[in-house]
Amino acid sequence: VSDIVFLNGAFVARDRALVPVDDRGFLFGDGVYEVVRLVAGRYVDGDRHRDRLARSLAELRLEGGIEDGTALLDIGLDLLARNRIGVGGQALVYLQVTRGVARRRHAFPPAGTPPTVFVAASGFVPQRDLMETGVAAVTHPDLRWHRCDIKSVNLLPNVLANQKATEQGAYEAILVRDGVVTEGTRSNVFAVVDGVLRTHPTGPAILPGVTRAVVVELAREAGLHVEERAFSAAELAKAAEVFATGTTTDVTPVVAVDGRAVGSGQPGPVARRLGALLTARMTSLPD
Ligand SMILES: Cc1ncc(COP(=O)(O)O)c(C=O)c1O
């Protein structure tokens, strides 16, 4: 049986949740999304995801007529119940808003055109095995636009780079722009270079990952030397450790890049420690 999703004010079976061909998400990729994790029936950093969604919407000037992010997160909770996704396990809620349905024309549709609002929920099992063993990654040119800070549904360069990684048996493609590592196709990337934990600073070149921000905080609290300073592909190649972070990725050690071992070829102490701290935090978040 199909699960229940929310589309434009109604709860419907997923296979009946259809979007018209004139939806601007379909025609132009004119929309934004969020993915939020739940542990024990509670959102992990729901406020940060809600704020990022609000920011993405504002950057696209896509504000009119949308329930605010809190309402969308509440719909996600409703979906967990409707789909009988137990609070014992973990879950993901997917939120997407597009600029609605209108005959194809690049400029915005007439004022008052309602956005398309879609929310879905699913059970989720973290890939602990990958966090234990580490994963392979490949480098790939970052072919994206100059507003990667907006979580838009325009993911074509991410799709193409991730497919390249998949074809090479790798978990993630690490994107490189002008010799500098920006992030992954669906994760932020950290490296330990000369004893310093580094990751690309926020700004238009990367998505400001919620997990990235939390991991930076945890690393500082743990007394690690962290710098939000970009590193080059050459520094990546000689890093002692590399890891990816994300809502579904947690802290996943990268033990090989482009077929060459990172450090010892095993998950390193920094990734292990931060992974453990992140997991502990997730299961002990206050209400
Ligand atoms: C391009 C990109 N970078 C980073 C991330 C990680 O962000 P977060 O930790 O908020 O899930 C994602 C997650 O989807 C992503 O798509």
The ligand as an SDF file (V2000), in Angstrom:
LIG
                    3D

 16 16  0  0  0  0  0  0  0  0999 V2000
   24.7130   20.0080   -1.2400 C   0  0  0  0  0  0  0  0  0  0  0  0
   24.5010   19.6290    0.1770 C   0  0  0  0  0  0  0  0  0  0  0  0
   25.4250   19.9890    1.0910 N   0  0  0  0  0  0  0  0  0  0  0  0
   25.2900   19.6700    2.3930 C   0  0  0  0  0  0  0  0  0  0  0  0
   24.1910   18.9610    2.8510 C   0  0  0  0  0  0  0  0  0  0  0  0
   24.0790   18.6220    4.3160 C   0  0  0  0  0  0  0  0  0  0  0  0
   23.1860   19.5000    4.9470 O   0  0  0  0  0  0  0  0  0  0  0  0
   22.4120   19.0910    6.2810 P   0  0  0  0  0  0  0  0  0  0  0  0
   23.4550   18.7800    7.2940 O   0  0  0  0  0  0  0  0  0  0  0  0
   21.6350   20.3000    6.6330 O   0  0  0  0  0  0  0  0  0  0  0  0
   21.5840   17.9150    5.9330 O   0  0  0  0  0  0  0  0  0  0  0  0
   23.1950   18.5830    1.9480 C   0  0  0  0  0  0  0  0  0  0  0  0
   22.0170   17.8460    2.4370 C   0  0  0  0  0  0  0  0  0  0  0  0
   21.1030   17.5550    1.7230 O   0  0  0  0  0  0  0  0  0  0  0  0
   23.3450   18.9310    0.5810 C   0  0  0  0  0  0  0  0  0  0  0  0
   22.4100   18.5960   -0.3170 O   0  0  0  0  0  0  0  0  0  0  0  0
  1  2  1  0
  2  3  1  0
  2 15  2  0
  3  4  2  0
  4  5  1  0
  5  6  1  0
  5 12  2  0
  6  7  1  0
  7  8  1  0
  8  9  2  0
  8 10  1  0
  8 11  1  0
 12 13  1  0
 12 15  1  0
 13 14  2  0
 15 16  1  0
M  END
$$$$
